[in-house]
Amino acid sequence: MELRERVPEGDALRQLARQLAAVADSGELFAILCEAAQQQAGADGAAVVRADSEMGDIVAASGFLVPTKGRRFVLRGSLLLEMQQTRDVVGVGDVQADARPITKAVPEVP
C-alpha cells in the first residue's frame, strides 16, 4: 500500500479513536464501530453480534442491516459461524437469495 493510500486510513482511524474516547455507552460505541467498519470496508452494512454456542444477537447495525438490530438468530448455517470456523472474510452476493438464518429471522432486510 502506498503512503498516499495509508494517510486517509490513518486519518479515519484517528477520528474513530477520538469518537470512541468520547463515548461511555456501549450501545453508542458499537453503533460508531458499525458505521466506521461499513465506511472503511466500502460495505452496504455492518453489525456487531454477541454470540454464544448456539445463538447470535445483533446488538448494533448500520446501513441496510439496521432492521436486524435487536434480532436473535441461530448460529448453525450463519455467516458468523462460517467466519469463526474459517477465520476469514465471508459474504454473500445476494442476501435475500441466500438461505442463511438471518434472512429467516429478518425477512425485511433488502
N, C-alpha and C positions, 0 to 999 in steps of 0.2 A: 504494500500500500504506500503510495507516495505521500509526502508531507502535506501537500495541499488537501488531500482527502482525509487525513487524520485530524487536521486542525478543526474543521467543523464538528467532527465527532467529539473531540476534546472539549470544545465549547458547549456542546449539548450535554455532555456528562457533568461539566462544572455547574451548568444551570440546574440540572437534575439534583445534584448534591445540595445546592442551596435550597431548592424546593423541599427536599426531604428533611433537611435540618430544621425547617420552619414548621414542621407538622408533628403534632403529638398524638393524633388519632390514627390507629392502624387502618381503618377503612379508607380514610383520605389518602394515607400513604400508599396503599395498594392501588387506589384509583390513579394516582400520579404515576406509579410504576407501569400500569397498563397503558396509559397514554404515551409515556416515553418509549416503551417497548414497541408499541404499534408504529410510532413515528420513526424510530431508529431502524426498524425492520422493513419499513415500507409496506406494512400489512394493512389489511382491512379491519382488523380487530385483534385484541389481546385479552387474556384473562389470567387471574390468579386463582388457583384451585387448591383448596385444602382437602387432602385425601387421607383415607385410612386404607386398610387392606382390601375393602370391597366397594366403597362408595367415594364419590368426589362431590365436593360442594364448591360452587363458583362464588367466591367471596368478593370479587371485583371484576369488572369488564369494561372494555372500551370498544368504540366502533360498532360494527354490526353485531358484536357479541353482547352488547348492553342488555338485551332482553333475557340473557341467560343468568344474569346476576341473581343470586339467591336460590338458584335451582340446584337440585341434587341429581346425580346420575350414577349408574352402575359403572364401575371401572372396567369390568370384563368387556373386551372389544373396543375400548375407547382409545382415542389418540393419546391421551395422557398415559395410559398403561403401556401402549406401544413405545412411547418416548422413553418411559422409565426402563423398559426392557432393552431397547436398542441403544440408549444413551446417545441419541442422535435427533436431529430435527425431523419431524414428521408433519404431514399435512395432507389435505385432500384438495382436488381441483374444484369439486362442486359439493358443497356442504349438504344441500338438500338431497342430492342423488346418493349420498353416502349413507349407508345403514349403520351409523355409529350410535351409541347410546344417547349422546347429547341431542341428536336430531330427533329422537323419540321423546326426550324429556322437554325439549323446547322446539316444537314444530314451527313456531313463528319466526325462527331465525332465517333470514333470507339466504 
